[in-house]
Amino acid sequence: MAAVSSAHPVIIALEGELDLHGSPGVKEKINPVIEHKASNVVIDLSDVTYIDSSGLALFIELLQRIDAYKGKLTLCGLRPSVLSIFELARLDQIFKISPDKASALAA
């Protein structure tokens, strides 16, 4: 399937806890976007209250899959508690993280 050529980003808003129990549902929500090779994916985490290692692993997998077809992934709206987990794992150096949806869309 050819890459989606749309300049419009696909925005996916997540909520709740991204842990061992919540990550599979998130993956199901995001898989169709990746299968259609969306060129610009923005994941809004402003309503995510918690993330654990399984949630981080999910985002690493998504980043690898999107990078494989030369797409772009941006995370935005991370609460301080969620951002600190990314920083602790040094994933803030790997992921493009914007403070909010407006700045993610402008980038």
C-alpha positions, 0 to 999 in steps of 0.5 A: 500500500502506498504511503498516505500523501496527505499533508494533514496529520492524523491526531490520536488522543489517548486517555487513562493509564497506558500500562499492561492492561491498557496498551493492547487497546491503544495498539488496536486504535493506532494500528489502522493508522500505521497500516495506512502509512500516515505520513504524520502521526500526532499522539495527544497524551494530555489525558494520559495519567500514567505510563509504565514500561509496557506503554513505553515499549508500545511507543518504541514499537510505533516509532520503529514502524512509522520510521520504517516507512519514513513517517513522522511521529510526534507526542504532545501534551504529556503531563509532568508525571508522564514526561518524567517517565520518558525523561527517566528512560531517556526516551525524550531524546528519541521521541519528538515531544511537543508541549501541546497539540497546537505546537505539534501541529505547527512543527 
